[in-house]
Amino acid sequence: MWSYEKRLEFPVNIKQPNAKLAQVIISQYGGPDGEMGASMRYLSQRYSMPYREVAGVLTDIGVSAAKLRIKAVLSCIV
């Protein structure tokens, strides 16, 4: 069996919440024109590529874009 503990890897101490900044970050990250959408488009387009090399490049771009954006959002929050 396994147990799930909901806790953060690093402690977060928000001194002054800023709703406007949070809205901008979320829209850039997950909105229709955000980075996560672009990453998903790269990853979905790899299936229609006739050449495996091109599909590999699209996979690399999509995965690295997703990782970088997740790190950027988390660093802005902390």
CYANA upper distance limits for C-alpha pairs under 8 A (distance plus 0.5 A):
  8 LEU  CA     12 VAL  CA      8.39
 12 VAL  CA     78 VAL  CA      6.59
 13 ASN  CA     78 VAL  CA      7.96
 14 ILE  CA     78 VAL  CA      8.04
 18 ASN  CA     22 ALA  CA      6.80
 19 ALA  CA     23 GLN  CA      6.61
 20 LYS  CA     24 VAL  CA      6.88
 21 LEU  CA     25 ILE  CA      6.69
 22 ALA  CA     26 ILE  CA      6.60
 23 GLN  CA     27 SER  CA      6.59
 24 VAL  CA     28 GLN  CA      6.66
 25 ILE  CA     29 TYR  CA      6.54
 25 ILE  CA     73 VAL  CA      7.34
 26 ILE  CA     30 GLY  CA      6.23
 26 ILE  CA     31 GLY  CA      7.52
 27 SER  CA     31 GLY  CA      5.04
 27 SER  CA     34 GLY  CA      6.91
 28 GLN  CA     33 ASP  CA      7.71
 28 GLN  CA     34 GLY  CA      4.96
 28 GLN  CA     35 GLU  CA      6.86
 29 TYR  CA     34 GLY  CA      5.44
 29 TYR  CA     35 GLU  CA      5.76
 29 TYR  CA     36 MET  CA      6.23
 29 TYR  CA     69 ARG  CA      7.38
 29 TYR  CA     73 VAL  CA      7.90
 30 GLY  CA     34 GLY  CA      5.76
 30 GLY  CA     35 GLU  CA      7.22
 30 GLY  CA     36 MET  CA      5.95
 30 GLY  CA     37 GLY  CA      7.12
 31 GLY  CA     35 GLU  CA      8.39
 31 GLY  CA     36 MET  CA      8.21
 31 GLY  CA     37 GLY  CA      7.57
 32 PRO  CA     37 GLY  CA      6.48
 33 ASP  CA     37 GLY  CA      6.77
 33 ASP  CA     38 ALA  CA      7.66
 34 GLY  CA     38 ALA  CA      7.04
 35 GLU  CA     39 SER  CA      6.62
 35 GLU  CA     65 ALA  CA      7.78
 35 GLU  CA     66 ALA  CA      7.82
 35 GLU  CA     69 ARG  CA      7.26
 36 MET  CA     40 MET  CA      6.68
 36 MET  CA     65 ALA  CA      8.24
 36 MET  CA     66 ALA  CA      6.57
 36 MET  CA     69 ARG  CA      7.91
 37 GLY  CA     41 ARG  CA      6.71
 38 ALA  CA     42 TYR  CA      6.84
 38 ALA  CA     62 GLY  CA      8.13
 39 SER  CA     43 LEU  CA      6.81
 39 SER  CA     61 ILE  CA      7.95
 39 SER  CA     62 GLY  CA      4.89
 39 SER  CA     63 VAL  CA      7.44
 39 SER  CA     65 ALA  CA      6.35
 39 SER  CA     66 ALA  CA      6.31
 40 MET  CA     44 SER  CA      6.53
 40 MET  CA     62 GLY  CA      7.10
 41 ARG  CA     45 GLN  CA      6.49
 41 ARG  CA     62 GLY  CA      8.23
 42 TYR  CA     46 ARG  CA      7.03
 42 TYR  CA     58 LEU  CA      5.98
 42 TYR  CA     59 THR  CA      7.30
 42 TYR  CA     61 ILE  CA      7.47
 42 TYR  CA     62 GLY  CA      5.60
 43 LEU  CA     47 TYR  CA      8.30
 43 LEU  CA     58 LEU  CA      6.79
 43 LEU  CA     59 THR  CA      6.01
 43 LEU  CA     62 GLY  CA      5.87
 43 LEU  CA     63 VAL  CA      8.12
 44 SER  CA     48 SER  CA      8.47
 45 GLN  CA     49 MET  CA      7.43
 45 GLN  CA     55 ALA  CA      8.39
 45 GLN  CA     58 LEU  CA      7.91
 46 ARG  CA     54 VAL  CA      7.93
 46 ARG  CA     55 ALA  CA      4.97
 46 ARG  CA     56 GLY  CA      7.94
 46 ARG  CA     58 LEU  CA      6.21
 46 ARG  CA     59 THR  CA      7.04
 47 TYR  CA     55 ALA  CA      7.42
 49 MET  CA     54 VAL  CA      7.09
 49 MET  CA     55 ALA  CA      6.23
 50 PRO  CA     54 VAL  CA      8.43
 50 PRO  CA     55 ALA  CA      8.41
 51 TYR  CA     55 ALA  CA      6.95
 52 ARG  CA     56 GLY  CA      6.59
 53 GLU  CA     57 VAL  CA      6.85
 54 VAL  CA     58 LEU  CA      6.78
 55 ALA  CA     59 THR  CA      6.66
 56 GLY  CA     60 ASP  CA      6.69
 57 VAL  CA     61 ILE  CA      6.68
 58 LEU  CA     62 GLY  CA      6.52
 59 THR  CA     63 VAL  CA      6.55
 60 ASP  CA     64 SER  CA      6.50
 61 ILE  CA     65 ALA  CA      6.43
 62 GLY  CA     66 ALA  CA      6.71
 63 VAL  CA     67 LYS  CA      6.76
 64 SER  CA     68 LEU  CA      6.55
 65 ALA  CA     69 ARG  CA      6.60
 66 ALA  CA     70 ILE  CA      6.68
 67 LYS  CA     71 LYS  CA      6.77
 68 LEU  CA     72 ALA  CA      6.59
 69 ARG  CA     73 VAL  CA      6.61
 70 ILE  CA     74 LEU  CA      6.70
 71 LYS  CA     75 SER  CA      6.54
 72 ALA  CA     76 CYS  CA      6.74
 73 VAL  CA     77 ILE  CA      6.82
 74 LEU  CA     78 VAL  CA      6.80
